[in-house]
Amino acid sequence: MYRRAFIQKTFILGGLASGLSSFTPIKKSHIITLSFDDGFKKSFYRIAEIFEQFNLRACLNVIASGHLSSYKPPTHYMELETGNFDDWNLLKKRGHEIMPHSWDHSDLTHMPLEKAKEDITRCLDYFAEHLEGYDAAKAVYNFAYNASNPELEQYVLGKVVAVRSGGPTINPYPRTTSKFRLGCQSFGPENADPWLKQQISRFLAGSGGWLILNLHGLDEEGWGPVSSACLKDTLSQLSDLKHVEVLPAGEVIARVLKNDPTK
Ligand SMILES: [Zn+2]
């Protein structure tokens, strides 16, 4: 069910340079998003605390029904206490980004298309109703298992501004565009500390762009966890680099849109 690396053929709905390339909304050459999935209560509060120690905002993606009695964790890695929307609203008020990560963590590519669309709609409707300040025009939908296809992505992009799914981790920095398809990869099931460090080192050695790494829980929690110590050490190192900025995915999109002269 899980794959070590999720690499799918990238299809691009937007994100291509449009002739306005002299416009640079973000000044840093290297943008890094650590995109945490699955909504484990203990880990997500801890992740938020660690990001706050560096005056950063965490990128937290949660399962819409994860706190409901109907929710059945799809793997044993996910049999942990999940937060509810009181938790998510609290963390959002503290400045962190809360984004949708499916209705119930089903693999939508294994469902009939119409059923998958219903799942997506149910997830996004639940967010609209329960997450304070939810704005579809700024939302990033994060596919469970990073599993999607062009039909599903197209459908989601009719409802939110961006999707995150499998693909090369280094994304070109988005210029003027209206919809965004963000690529990422994850690593597991064992501890992902060495992988995280290696991905970041490789990115920093290159010319730049937007690195998106998909992580899950902290320490012993979830599939491919990173240790608290590694996360803290990584953010500490990155905070010292003048050409690097650590941002949640929706914040990057918001900056692009805010500065987009075509809007
Ligand atoms: Zn997940």
Residues whose N, C-alpha, C, O or C-beta is under 5 A from the ligand:
A	BS01	ZN	D37 D38 A144 Y145
